[in-house]
Amino acid sequence: MSEDTINRSPTEPTDPESHTTTAEEEPIIAGTIFLTLIFLMMIFGFWTIMYVMLLNR
């Protein structure tokens, strides 16, 4: 047995072309970025409200 077959993982495909990814397999992150921006805007708004309230006390 060669070194390559000894160190190979049992789940690793032997065909090097099977590692290529297509555009259909790429994750769609547009919704995730949108929700993250909304969350960050809420945090910034809350911080601004608290900052103004503490300035005016």
TISEDREN-615820 format. One record per residue (C-alpha): residue number from 0; residue in one letter; x negated, y negated, z. Coordinates in nm, 3 decimals. Example, Ala and Ser with C-alpha at 12.3 -4.5 7.8 and 13.67 -1.06 7.14 Angstrom:
BEGIN
+-----+------+---------+---------+---------+
! seq ! type !       X !       Y !       Z !
+-----+------+---------+---------+---------+
!   0 !    A !  -1.230 !   0.450 !   0.780 !
!   1 !    S !  -1.367 !   0.106 !   0.714 !
+-----+------+---------+---------+---------+
***
This chain:
BEGIN
+-----+------+---------+---------+---------+
! seq ! type !       X !       Y !       Z !
+-----+------+---------+---------+---------+
!   0 !    M !   0.000 !   0.000 !   0.000 !
!   1 !    S !  -0.124 !  -0.346 !  -0.078 !
!   2 !    E !  -0.141 !  -0.642 !   0.162 !
!   3 !    D !   0.146 !  -0.809 !  -0.022 !
!   4 !    T !   0.391 !  -0.528 !   0.047 !
!   5 !    I !   0.282 !  -0.493 !   0.411 !
!   6 !    N !   0.332 !  -0.862 !   0.498 !
!   7 !    R !   0.657 !  -0.904 !   0.305 !
!   8 !    S !   0.978 !  -0.958 !   0.498 !
!   9 !    P !   1.246 !  -0.694 !   0.428 !
!  10 !    T !   1.499 !  -0.964 !   0.346 !
!  11 !    E !   1.266 !  -1.160 !   0.119 !
!  12 !    P !   1.354 !  -1.117 !  -0.248 !
!  13 !    T !   1.077 !  -0.981 !  -0.464 !
!  14 !    D !   1.176 !  -1.179 !  -0.771 !
!  15 !    P !   1.017 !  -1.528 !  -0.763 !
!  16 !    E !   1.290 !  -1.667 !  -0.990 !
!  17 !    S !   1.557 !  -1.588 !  -0.730 !
!  18 !    H !   1.422 !  -1.873 !  -0.513 !
!  19 !    T !   1.535 !  -2.144 !  -0.753 !
!  20 !    T !   1.835 !  -2.349 !  -0.650 !
!  21 !    T !   2.092 !  -2.500 !  -0.880 !
!  22 !    A !   2.289 !  -2.821 !  -0.849 !
!  23 !    E !   2.596 !  -2.628 !  -0.731 !
!  24 !    E !   2.410 !  -2.504 !  -0.423 !
!  25 !    E !   2.307 !  -2.849 !  -0.301 !
!  26 !    P !   2.503 !  -2.965 !   0.005 !
!  27 !    I !   2.737 !  -3.260 !  -0.037 !
!  28 !    I !   2.648 !  -3.512 !   0.234 !
!  29 !    A !   2.851 !  -3.814 !   0.122 !
!  30 !    G !   3.119 !  -3.751 !   0.385 !
!  31 !    T !   2.860 !  -3.698 !   0.655 !
!  32 !    I !   2.685 !  -4.026 !   0.577 !
!  33 !    F !   3.021 !  -4.207 !   0.569 !
!  34 !    L !   3.124 !  -4.071 !   0.909 !
!  35 !    T !   2.782 !  -4.149 !   1.054 !
!  36 !    L !   2.806 !  -4.510 !   0.934 !
!  37 !    I !   3.153 !  -4.545 !   1.088 !
!  38 !    F !   3.019 !  -4.405 !   1.416 !
!  39 !    L !   2.723 !  -4.644 !   1.414 !
!  40 !    M !   2.954 !  -4.939 !   1.341 !
!  41 !    M !   3.168 !  -4.840 !   1.641 !
!  42 !    I !   2.861 !  -4.825 !   1.865 !
!  43 !    F !   2.736 !  -5.161 !   1.739 !
!  44 !    G !   3.082 !  -5.316 !   1.787 !
!  45 !    F !   3.104 !  -5.182 !   2.142 !
!  46 !    W !   2.754 !  -5.312 !   2.218 !
!  47 !    T !   2.846 !  -5.657 !   2.077 !
!  48 !    I !   3.164 !  -5.674 !   2.285 !
!  49 !    M !   2.978 !  -5.581 !   2.601 !
!  50 !    Y !   2.698 !  -5.829 !   2.524 !
!  51 !    V !   2.944 !  -6.118 !   2.473 !
!  52 !    M !   3.140 !  -6.023 !   2.784 !
!  53 !    L !   2.823 !  -6.021 !   2.995 !
!  54 !    L !   2.711 !  -6.356 !   2.851 !
!  55 !    N !   3.044 !  -6.519 !   2.939 !
!  56 !    R !   3.079 !  -6.397 !   3.297 !
+-----+------+---------+---------+---------+
***
